Amino acid sequence: MLNFQTLAVGLAIGLGAIGAGLAMGLSNGKAYEALGRNPEAANAIRPNFLLGLVFAETIAVYSLLIAMLLLLH
């Protein structure tokens, strides 16, 4: 029988992964759109784009950490 702890773990990691995936997909699309419009600005766009990807990835890492804490507690 499925208890609420395993349900919470599944929701934590699932929703965190969905959020991170959407954030990274949208930021990729907008960055490539900006590069397509203005290729000369690649050196200015790239660092901000990578920093945004790092922040989006932390959503997935934090949700994994929360899921592990829920599972092991």
Long-range contacts (C-beta under 8 A, 24 or more apart in sequence): 5-70, 5-71, 6-71, 8-70, 9-67, 9-70, 9-71, 10-67, 12-63, 12-66, 12-67, 12-70, 13-63, 13-64, 13-67, 15-63, 16-59, 16-60, 16-62, 16-63, 16-64, 16-66, 16-67, 17-60, 17-63, 19-59, 19-60, 19-63, 20-56, 20-57, 20-59, 20-60, 20-63, 23-56, 23-59, 24-53, 24-56, 24-57, 27-52, 27-53, 27-56, 28-53
